Amino acid sequence: MTIFSKTSLQIFSLFALVAATFSLCADGDWGWFSDSSFAPEAYVQDESYRQLFYSTDMFYASEEDWYSSHDEKHSRRFESSIIADWKKYLNNSIPEKELKFYIFSDSAATDVKQITKAILAKDTKSKWSKQVNFANNKNKQFFTFINLARSLETFTNNKASWNYDTDRMDPMNSMSLKQAQSIEKIYQLTKDSFLKSKYWILTMKSYFYSVNRSEAITFFNKTQAAVAKDENYYRGLSYVAGALYKKKMYANSNFMYALVFDNCPTLRTVATYCFHPQNDADFNQALALAKSNAQKGALWSLYGYYADATTAIEKMYALEPTNKHLDYLLTRALNIEENKLNSVSWEDADSKEKKDKKVGVNPKLYSLVIQIAKANNTRTPYLWNIGAGYLEVIKGNNVSASKYFDLAEKNIPSTKLAQQQFKLFKAYNEIAAVKKMDAAAQEKLLPTLKWIYSLSKEGNSAKNLRSNFLSNWSKTYISSLYKKQGDEVYAELFSRDFNFYLNQTRLEKMQAYFEEKHNTQWDILAQSLYDVTLNDIYEFKAIKLAYTDNIKEAIVQMEKSDNKEFVLLGNPFNGNIKDCHDCEHAAFQKTKYSKIAFLKKIEELQNNIAKGGDNYMDNILVANAFYNMTFYGNARMFYENKIINEHGSDYISDTYKGLLQNDKLAEKYYTQALNAAKNDEQKAKAVYLLTKIERNAFYQTPAFKPYEIDYIAFNGFKTLKNKYSHTKYYQDVINECGYFSNFVK
């Protein structure tokens, strides 16, 4: 069996070219934690591991810092240590702000050059002598070094670019070997130990960016014994690793990157990025080079990042149970497991069991974490107890989970994130242990659920706490228990079913529940999670009744709702040639209609029709009203309702298409208007408005192909042309309706 999967090898290959060309660079995209309950930063607080937490992208990014998924520190990676070193060496003779400017600012190169020149010339009349103490020898050494370091930036800050003429990367601008050797000579002549360490890393850097990168290896090998094993040393070692990779000495390169990873937190992300075994043999050869369990553990840690965190934990734990990298690997393994399990969501009480059978917790990870937790011999036993408890919750072993959480609780860090994260784990177990919703379960869960749902409020949740999954899952899980028990109302309160109110029996049950005004603490919590109110139910019933032409009852229901005074944006009684919502909303309206006023006006017009009033005009106005309150008209806001949840958009879900795209009532009243018409102008208008109904029906057929077949020879078009071409309305239609204009041509 191969150590590296095909996927892992593809990941390595993707970054190989960049790692070989730029030893200290990386890239990445957005982080992952949308369906996770385990925030790794809660318990692994060493910042050097932050970007190595699990993400579906190259590097992890926290919720507050999306851009950290890219490793863009580059020259600023060592800023704090470099500034601290020089401050100490210079005895604070140069203020920290100025140090940062001279060392790191792109605009400082000219100033540094001029200051160095003035110091060497002992030019006390120079303007710089007022800012820098020229008599201070250490100041002189600082500017001399920084000036030399900045002179190399042409090579060290060089970026490869793509040449579209040659269809390949342009060669890097490399330093001459002679120039690099001249810097080595300065290193050899320097006696001051501090400056010597600075010139040593500058020499390493120069050789790495020279025409012969292998000279970096040679220089390192002959000088490393005299170099302290500090950050500078591992910076140099990373250059050696990059040079070895260029020579295709992959095992040696990867071994050295592992040493950097293990010993230099500042370069941990870089070492991870550049680590690149080509195959099993490379990795095994690198393992063979390791002289200690710690070195082997570092290699397994990098293996765990790219390939298999569970196997890496197993190997590393066998070598050294107290290895410092074990904790970060555990968080990766648990987050990976979450991601796998959540790819098939278990949303109710029954589907959890189905899910475990279909996907299942990784048995190797489960047994390994349980084994390590019981052994109690890692650096952070509490974290392994948390991991064991969390896996037990997922497996449904709630009693065992409680025991592990009890063991962990004694040593949880005191940070707000760690405490809240742990409380979430216990809450998860507490909720999952409930198998029936009764009074006892309600009393038990109420404080826990109140706390979970309070975390969504600003200021309540610790930074990076992952509470969304548990918040959503708990509602769905409790809803499923109620559903299993046949309690449709509470099932709906905890988790909206958008088809719930299509069933009249369920609708009446929910209406009765709200009208009974249940006000226990449990009911108050459940209702706070639900976004539908009694007002919305009354309004929903009114809307449905209106679409069945039961206007009298629609008014009764709408009168009960506080939403009745919602004002429609357009005049719902207008029947225009063109359907243009925005135009009609912007047009002057002498009378504004609220939802209740709209219904009452329809009732008034229908009463006129029944009494034999102006049957043509009254029918036209009622028809316009029914047309405009459909998807096609200017009064879409009439069906704006939390239950329908369509929001007057240009898309209607399949659930409500039959209701909101149905203009049969408009057709009925336009037909009655046509039959009652007294002249050809009236008939022409009724015929055209009926044609819009015909057109809307065409839109619902396969024959309608946007931008290809937008209209056909509708019967209404034919009638209008053949019978009413002499009317003024006919000319108005030609002027305003492009489809009809094309038809008559």
Rosetta blueprint (number, residue, H / E / L):
1 M L
2 T L
3 I L
4 F L
5 S L
6 K H
7 T H
8 S H
9 L H
10 Q H
11 I H
12 F H
13 S H
14 L H
15 F H
16 A H
17 L H
18 V H
19 A H
20 A H
21 T H
22 F L
23 S L
24 L L
25 C L
26 A L
27 D L
28 G L
29 D L
30 W L
31 G L
32 W L
33 F L
34 S L
35 D L
36 S L
37 S L
38 F L
39 A L
40 P H
41 E H
42 A H
43 Y L
44 V L
45 Q L
46 D L
47 E H
48 S H
49 Y H
50 R H
51 Q H
52 L H
53 F L
54 Y L
55 S L
56 T L
57 D L
58 M L
59 F L
60 Y L
61 A L
62 S E
63 E L
64 E L
65 D E
66 W H
67 Y H
68 S H
69 S H
70 H L
71 D L
72 E L
73 K L
74 H H
75 S H
76 R H
77 R L
78 F L
79 E H
80 S H
81 S H
82 I H
83 I H
84 A H
85 D H
86 W H
87 K H
88 K H
89 Y H
90 L L
91 N L
92 N L
93 S L
94 I L
95 P L
96 E H
97 K H
98 E H
99 L H
100 K H
101 F H
102 Y H
103 I H
104 F H
105 S L
106 D H
107 S H
108 A H
109 A H
110 T H
111 D H
112 V H
113 K H
114 Q H
115 I H
116 T H
117 K H
118 A H
119 I H
120 L H
121 A L
122 K L
123 D L
124 T L
125 K L
126 S L
127 K H
128 W H
129 S H
130 K H
131 Q L
132 V L
133 N L
134 F L
135 A L
136 N L
137 N H
138 K H
139 N H
140 K H
141 Q H
142 F H
143 F H
144 T H
145 F H
146 I H
147 N H
148 L H
149 A H
150 R H
151 S H
152 L L
153 E H
154 T H
155 F H
156 T H
157 N L
158 N L
159 K L
160 A L
161 S L
162 W E
163 N E
164 Y L
165 D L
166 T L
167 D L
168 R E
169 M E
170 D L
171 P L
172 M L
173 N L
174 S L
175 M E
176 S L
177 L H
178 K H
179 Q H
180 A H
181 Q H
182 S H
183 I H
184 E H
185 K H
186 I H
187 Y H
188 Q H
189 L H
190 T L
191 K L
192 D L
193 S H
194 F H
195 L H
196 K H
197 S H
198 K H
199 Y H
200 W H
201 I H
202 L H
203 T H
204 M H
205 K H
206 S H
207 Y H
208 F H
209 Y L
210 S E
211 V L
212 N L
213 R L
214 S H
215 E H
216 A H
217 I H
218 T H
219 F H
220 F H
221 N H
222 K H
223 T H
224 Q H
225 A H
226 A H
227 V L
228 A L
229 K L
230 D L
231 E H
232 N H
233 Y H
234 Y H
235 R H
236 G H
237 L H
238 S H
239 Y H
240 V H
241 A H
242 G H
243 A H
244 L H
245 Y H
246 K H
247 K L
248 K L
249 M L
250 Y H
251 A H
252 N H
253 S H
254 N H
255 F H
256 M H
257 Y H
258 A H
259 L H
260 V H
261 F H
262 D H
263 N H
264 C L
265 P H
266 T H
267 L H
268 R H
269 T H
270 V H
271 A H
272 T H
273 Y H
274 C H
275 F L
276 H L
277 P L
278 Q L
279 N L
280 D H
281 A H
282 D H
283 F H
284 N H
285 Q H
286 A H
287 L H
288 A H
289 L H
290 A L
291 K L
292 S L
293 N H
294 A H
295 Q H
296 K H
297 G H
298 A H
299 L H
300 W H
301 S H
302 L H
303 Y H
304 G H
305 Y H
306 Y H
307 A L
308 D L
309 A H
310 T H
311 T H
312 A H
313 I H
314 E H
315 K H
316 M H
317 Y H
318 A H
319 L H
320 E L
321 P L
322 T L
323 N L
324 K L
325 H L
326 L H
327 D H
328 Y H
329 L H
330 L H
331 T H
332 R H
333 A H
334 L H
335 N H
336 I H
337 E H
338 E H
339 N H
340 K H
341 L H
342 N H
343 S L
344 V L
345 S L
346 W L
347 E L
348 D L
349 A L
350 D L
351 S H
352 K H
353 E H
354 K H
355 K H
356 D H
357 K H
358 K H
359 V L
360 G L
361 V L
362 N L
363 P H
364 K H
365 L H
366 Y H
367 S H
368 L H
369 V H
370 I H
371 Q H
372 I H
373 A H
374 K H
375 A H
376 N L
377 N L
378 T L
379 R L
380 T L
381 P H
382 Y H
383 L H
384 W H
385 N H
386 I H
387 G H
388 A H
389 G H
390 Y H
391 L H
392 E H
393 V H
394 I H
395 K H
396 G L
397 N L
398 N H
399 V H
400 S H
401 A H
402 S H
403 K H
404 Y H
405 F H
406 D H
407 L H
408 A H
409 E H
410 K L
411 N L
412 I L
413 P L
414 S L
415 T L
416 K H
417 L H
418 A H
419 Q H
420 Q H
421 Q H
422 F H
423 K H
424 L H
425 F H
426 K H
427 A H
428 Y H
429 N H
430 E H
431 I H
432 A H
433 A L
434 V L
435 K L
436 K L
437 M L
438 D L
439 A H
440 A H
441 A H
442 Q H
443 E H
444 K H
445 L H
446 L H
447 P H
448 T H
449 L H
450 K H
451 W H
452 I H
453 Y H
454 S H
455 L L
456 S L
457 K L
458 E L
459 G L
460 N L
461 S L
462 A L
463 K L
464 N L
465 L L
466 R L
467 S L
468 N H
469 F H
470 L H
471 S H
472 N H
473 W H
474 S H
475 K H
476 T H
477 Y H
478 I H
479 S H
480 S H
481 L H
482 Y H
483 K H
484 K H
485 Q L
486 G L
487 D L
488 E H
489 V H
490 Y H
491 A H
492 E H
493 L H
494 F H
495 S L
496 R L
497 D L
498 F L
499 N L
500 F H
501 Y H
502 L H
503 N L
504 Q H
505 T H
506 R H
507 L H
508 E H
509 K H
510 M H
511 Q H
512 A H
513 Y H
514 F H
515 E H
516 E L
517 K L
518 H L
519 N L
520 T L
521 Q H
522 W H
523 D H
524 I H
525 L H
526 A H
527 Q H
528 S H
529 L H
530 Y L
531 D L
532 V L
533 T L
534 L H
535 N H
536 D H
537 I H
538 Y H
539 E H
540 F H
541 K H
542 A H
543 I H
544 K H
545 L H
546 A H
547 Y L
548 T L
549 D L
550 N L
551 I H
552 K H
553 E H
554 A H
555 I H
556 V H
557 Q H
558 M H
559 E H
560 K H
561 S L
562 D H
563 N H
564 K H
565 E H
566 F L
567 V E
568 L L
569 L L
570 G L
571 N L
572 P L
573 F L
574 N L
575 G L
576 N L
577 I L
578 K L
579 D L
580 C L
581 H H
582 D H
583 C H
584 E H
585 H H
586 A H
587 A L
588 F L
589 Q L
590 K L
591 T L
592 K L
593 Y L
594 S E
595 K H
596 I H
597 A H
598 F H
599 L H
600 K H
601 K H
602 I H
603 E H
604 E H
605 L H
606 Q H
607 N H
608 N H
609 I H
610 A H
611 K L
612 G L
613 G L
614 D L
615 N H
616 Y H
617 M H
618 D H
619 N H
620 I H
621 L H
622 V H
623 A H
624 N H
625 A H
626 F H
627 Y H
628 N H
629 M L
630 T L
631 F L
632 Y L
633 G L
634 N L
635 A L
636 R H
637 M H
638 F H
639 Y H
640 E L
641 N L
642 K L
643 I L
644 I L
645 N L
646 E L
647 H L
648 G L
649 S L
650 D L
651 Y L
652 I L
653 S L
654 D H
655 T H
656 Y H
657 K H
658 G H
659 L H
660 L H
661 Q L
662 N L
663 D L
664 K H
665 L H
666 A H
667 E H
668 K H
669 Y H
670 Y H
671 T H
672 Q H
673 A H
674 L H
675 N H
676 A H
677 A L
678 K L
679 N L
680 D H
681 E H
682 Q H
683 K H
684 A H
685 K H
686 A H
687 V H
688 Y H
689 L H
690 L H
691 T H
692 K H
693 I H
694 E H
695 R H
696 N H
697 A H
698 F H
699 Y H
700 Q L
701 T L
702 P L
703 A L
704 F L
705 K E
706 P L
707 Y L
708 E L
709 I E
710 D L
711 Y L
712 I L
713 A L
714 F L
715 N H
716 G H
717 F H
718 K H
719 T H
720 L H
721 K H
722 N H
723 K H
724 Y H
725 S L
726 H L
727 T L
728 K H
729 Y H
730 Y H
731 Q H
732 D H
733 V H
734 I H
735 N H
736 E H
737 C L
738 G H
739 Y H
740 F H
741 S H
742 N H
743 F H
744 V H
745 K L
